[in-house]
Every structure is written in structure tokens, then in C-alpha cells.
């Protein structure tokens, strides 16, 4: 029998179930059995260690209620679930296929058992053709009838589950695509606002832009009528080539840019909170931000 869940997929599906509602381990096992229409039920030794690992990774948390651990998904867990929306849609299709395969195996088992039973019945009938049908003959026919009825019911349930899984997967894909489009539009909107706002204040890219764009540009003194008069300051530090390397790539440039913008904002806020900021430093910061915005907006422009 092929595995019901490919490697790592049960972990993703547990996050989906906990995103629907907080649940304890036994309830998760029961829900999985229901999703598979009773054709598959994971053991406690399969589910509980994975829940514990998700809790260790900070993707779920738990509270004790009535002596049981009730698990809930965390914001980090929801973020991973959102990032893997397309993979979750594929998983729904895999579950549908697994249900179909399990149902096919059951049909084959039932069909084989029914064939053996029919052969046994024919042999018994041939040996006792002249005898009156007794209770054992009636019982054998009843068993055959029950076996056929059970096979038909399991086949019907498997077909219904396959249809529902296909519909849910299609809906999940649509939602993932819509979320991706919204994120891209939001990033484009923010970039446009930055370009419009900072273009008005003038300036060129300083050390911050070097870190952002991974280039080798060195800080340049502001020129033009909009350059502020500020006391001379220490030279800006060289751009950090490893800045934001720990931010994982998602494969979606718009989403990756949005995450870099968040990191940039957090770094500036942390520096201002830890070191304080004066009016002169605010003026210099505005100049550097204008430079960074102008350079980034230019880099995001149409590519020929």
C-alpha cells in the first residue's frame, strides 16, 4: 500500500487542522479518520510526536484542559501555512488520490473474497445438488450479500470524499493565487508611494542603499537646493554584504521585497530606540531615506 502522506505532508496537514480550531491529539486522530471516511486512521505514535515537534519549533502551542493538551496554531504556524498555500492545495489532491487508492484496494480485497466465496458456494452446491438448502447455505448467501453491500457503500463514500477533496483543493489554489496577487499589488503600491514621496525631497543613495541593493556604491554628500545644512558627521559604515541573509526566500519577488522592507524598518527603529536620535540626526536620516527610496524606485522601474 502506498503511504497516505508523503514525507513532511502530515506535518503540514496538522497545521491546517489546528488552523481550523484548537484541538487535542485524540481529536486530531479522529478528524483524520473522518477525512478518510474510515479508510485510514493514524496511530497515536504517529500524531503526538509530530505535535510535540511543531510545539518545539514554535508553530503551535498548547494549554492543558481537563488533563489533556489542547494544541493551537501560533502566528508563526499561520505564516508557514500561508507561505505553503500552493503545497497545501497539492496535498488536498494527494489526499483525494490516497482515498481513491485505498478504496480501490478495498474493492479488490472484497472482490477477491467474494470470488472465493462464490467458488466455495458452487463447490458446496455441486456436492449437495440433491439436498435441500440448509441453514449453512443460507448463511453463506447472506455473507455474500453483506460483502457486496459493504463494498458498494465504501466505494460510494470514497467517491464522495474524492469529489470534496478536489473541490477543496481548487478553492485553496484560488485563494492562494488571490492572496499572492493582493500582496504583489500592496508592495507595488508602497513602492509607488515611496517613489513619489522621496522624489520630492531629492538626494542620492547613501550607505543604506548599498546594503539594500547589494551594490558597491559609497556614500555621497547631498547636493542641490534641497540638501540640508547639517554638522559634519562620521563617515557612514560600509554596506553589510550579509544584511538580511537570514530572511528566507519564498520564490515570490514581491513577497520577498515586502519582507525586506519590514526588516529595514525594524533595524532603523531598533537603532533609534537603543541610541536615541536628535533633530540633526533626523534630518540626516531623512536625506538617507530619500536617497534609498530614489535608488530602489529606479531599480524597480520598467526593465528593457
C-alpha positions in Angstrom: 0.0 0.0 0.0 1.5 3.4 -0.9 1.9 5.9 2.0 -1.1 8.1 2.7 1.1 11.2 3.3 4.3 11.9 1.5 7.4 13.0 3.6 6.6 16.1 5.6 3.0 16.4 4.4 1.3 15.1 7.6 3.1 17.9 9.4 1.6 20.5 7.0 -1.9 18.9 7.3 -1.7 19.0 11.2 -1.1 22.8 10.9 -4.2 23.0 8.6 -6.4 21.2 11.2 -5.1 23.4 14.1 -5.7 26.5 11.9 -9.4 25.4 11.7 -9.7 25.2 15.5 -7.7 24.3 18.6 -7.7 20.5 19.1 -6.3 17.8 21.4 -4.3 14.9 20.0 -7.2 12.4 20.0 -9.5 14.8 18.2 -6.8 15.3 15.5 -6.6 11.5 15.0 -10.4 11.2 14.9 -10.6 14.1 12.3 -8.0 12.4 10.1 -10.1 9.2 10.2 -13.2 11.1 9.3 -11.4 12.9 6.4 -10.5 9.5 5.0 -14.0 8.1 5.6 -12.7 5.5 8.0 -10.3 4.1 5.4 -7.2 5.4 7.3 -6.5 6.4 10.9 -3.0 7.4 12.1 -1.8 5.9 15.3 -1.0 8.0 18.4 2.6 7.2 17.9 2.4 9.0 14.6 0.5 12.1 15.6 1.7 13.0 19.1 5.5 13.2 18.3 4.7 15.5 15.3 2.6 17.8 17.5 5.4 17.9 20.1 7.9 18.8 17.3 5.6 21.6 16.0 5.4 22.9 19.5 9.2 22.9 19.9 9.5 24.8 16.6 7.1 27.4 17.9 4.5 26.7 15.2 1.9 25.5 17.7 1.3 26.0 21.4 -0.8 24.1 23.9 -2.9 24.6 27.1 -3.9 21.9 29.5 -7.7 21.4 29.8 -9.2 18.6 31.8 -5.8 16.8 31.9 -5.4 17.0 28.1 -3.1 19.1 26.0 -5.2 21.3 23.6 -3.0 22.5 20.8 -3.4 25.8 19.0 -1.6 27.2 16.0 0.7 30.2 16.5 1.2 33.2 14.3 4.4 31.6 13.0 2.4 28.5 12.2 -0.1 30.5 10.3 2.7 32.3 8.4 4.2 28.9 7.3 0.7 27.7 6.3 0.2 30.9 4.2 3.6 30.5 2.6 2.8 26.9 1.6 -0.7 27.6 0.3 0.1 26.0 -3.1 1.7 23.0 -1.4 -1.4 22.6 0.7 -3.6 22.6 -2.4 -1.4 19.9 -3.8 -1.8 18.0 -0.6 -5.6 18.0 -0.8 -5.2 16.4 -4.3 -2.9 13.8 -2.8 -5.3 13.0 -0.1 -8.0 12.6 -2.7 -5.7 10.2 -4.6 -4.9 8.3 -1.4 -8.6 7.9 -0.6 -9.1 6.6 -4.2 -6.2 4.1 -3.9 -7.4 2.9 -0.5 -10.9 2.4 -1.9 -9.5 0.6 -4.9 -7.6 -1.8 -2.6 -10.7 -2.4 -0.6 -12.7 -3.1 -3.7 -10.0 -5.6 -4.9 -10.0 -7.3 -1.5 -13.8 -7.5 -1.3 -13.9 -8.7 -4.9 -11.3 -11.4 -4.3 -13.1 -12.5 -1.1 -16.4 -12.6 -2.9 -14.9 -14.6 -5.8 -13.5 -17.2 -3.3 -16.9 -17.3 -1.5 -18.7 -17.9 -4.8 -16.4 -20.7 -5.8 -16.9 -22.3 -2.4 -20.6 -22.0 -2.8 -20.5 -23.6 -6.2 -18.5 -26.5 -4.8 -20.9 -26.9 -2.0 -23.9 -26.8 -4.3 -22.3 -29.3 -6.7 -21.6 -31.7 -3.7 -25.1 -31.4 -2.4 -27.2 -30.7 -5.5 -29.8 -33.2 -4.4 -30.0 -32.0 -0.8 -32.4 -29.4 0.5 -30.8 -26.0 1.1 -30.0 -25.9 4.8 -29.1 -23.0 7.2 -25.4 -23.0 6.3 -26.2 -22.4 2.6 -28.5 -19.5 3.6 -25.8 -18.1 5.9 -23.2 -18.2 3.1 -25.5 -16.4 0.7 -26.2 -13.7 3.4 -22.5 -13.2 3.9 -22.1 -12.7 0.2 -24.9 -10.2 0.1 -23.4 -8.2 3.0 -20.0 -8.2 1.4 -21.4 -6.7 -1.8 -23.4 -4.1 0.2 -20.3 -3.1 2.2 -18.2 -2.8 -0.9 -20.8 -0.6 -2.6 -21.1 1.7 0.5 -17.3 2.1 0.8 -17.0 2.8 -2.9 -19.7 5.5 -2.7 -18.0 7.1 0.3 -14.6 7.1 -1.3 -16.1 8.7 -4.5 -17.8 11.5 -2.4 -14.6 12.2 -0.4 -12.6 12.3 -3.7 -15.0 14.9 -5.1 -14.9 17.0 -1.9 -11.1 16.9 -1.8 -10.9 18.0 -5.4 -13.3 21.0 -4.8 -11.4 22.0 -1.6 -8.1 21.8 -3.5 -9.4 24.0 -6.3 -10.7 26.5 -3.8 -7.4 26.5 -1.9 -5.5 27.2 -5.1 -7.8 30.1 -6.0 -7.3 31.6 -2.5 -3.6 31.2 -2.6 -3.4 32.9 -6.0 -5.7 35.8 -4.8 -3.5 36.3 -1.7 -0.4 36.4 -3.9 -1.9 39.0 -6.2 -3.0 41.1 -3.2 0.5 41.0 -1.7 2.0 42.0 -5.1 -0.4 44.9 -5.5 0.3 46.1 -2.0 4.1 46.0 -2.5 3.7 47.9 -5.8 1.5 50.5 -4.1 4.0 51.0 -1.3 6.9 51.3 -3.7 4.9 53.9 -5.7 4.2 55.9 -2.6 7.9 55.8 -1.6 9.0 56.9 -5.0 6.5 59.8 -5.1 7.2 61.0 -1.5 11.0 60.7 -1.5 11.5 62.0 -5.1 10.1 65.3 -3.8 12.8 65.6 -1.2 15.7 64.9 -3.6 19.1 63.3 -2.7 21.0 60.3 -3.9 21.7 56.9 -2.4 23.9 56.6 0.8 25.2 53.7 2.7 21.7 52.3 3.4 21.1 51.8 -0.3 24.3 49.9 -0.6 23.1 47.4 2.0 19.7 47.2 0.4 20.8 46.6 -3.2 24.0 44.6 -2.5 25.9 47.2 -4.7 29.2 48.9 -4.0 28.1 52.5 -4.0 29.7 54.7 -1.5 28.0 57.5 0.5 27.8 60.7 -1.4 27.2 64.2 0.1 23.7 65.6 -0.7 23.7 68.4 -3.4 21.2 70.8 -4.8 18.9 73.3 -3.2 17.1 70.7 -1.1 20.3 69.5 0.7 20.1 70.3 4.4 22.8 72.1 6.3 23.9 69.7 8.9 27.1 69.3 11.1 29.7 67.1 9.7 29.3 63.5 10.8 31.5 60.4 10.9 31.7 58.5 7.6 28.8 56.1 7.1 29.8 52.4 7.7 30.4 50.3 4.7 27.4 48.3 3.5 27.0 44.9 5.1 27.0 42.3 2.3 25.3 39.8 4.6 22.5 42.1 5.6 19.1 40.2 5.8 20.6 37.0 4.5 18.6 35.2 7.2 15.3 36.3 5.6 14.2 33.2 3.8 13.3 33.5 0.1 9.7 32.4 -0.9 10.2 32.4 -4.7 7.8 35.4 -4.9 9.9 38.6 -5.5 7.0 40.8 -4.4 6.6 39.0 -1.1 10.4 38.9 -0.6 10.6 42.7 -1.1 7.8 43.2 1.4 9.8 41.1 4.0 13.0 43.1 3.3 11.0 46.4 3.9 9.9 45.0 7.2 13.4 44.1 8.2 14.7 47.5 7.1 12.0 49.3 9.2 12.7 47.2 12.3 16.5 47.8 12.0 16.0 51.6 11.9 13.5 51.5 14.8 15.9 49.4 16.9 18.8 51.8 16.3 16.7 54.8 17.2 15.4 53.2 20.3 18.7 51.9 21.5 20.8 55.0 20.7 18.3 57.9 20.7 18.0 60.4 17.9 18.5 64.2 17.7 17.0 66.7 15.3 20.2 66.8 13.3 20.3 63.1 13.1 16.6 63.0 12.0 17.5 65.4 9.2 20.4 63.2 8.0 18.2 60.1 8.3 15.5 61.8 6.1 18.2 62.5 3.5 19.5 58.9 3.5 15.9 57.5 3.3 15.2 59.8 0.3 18.4 58.5 -1.4 17.4 54.9 -0.7 13.9 55.4 -1.9 15.0 57.1 -5.1 17.6 54.3 -5.9 15.2 51.5 -5.1 12.3 53.1 -7.1 14.7 53.4 -10.0 15.7 49.8 -9.7 12.0 48.7 -9.6 11.3 50.7 -12.8 10.5 49.1 -16.2 13.2 46.8 -17.5 14.1 47.0 -21.1 
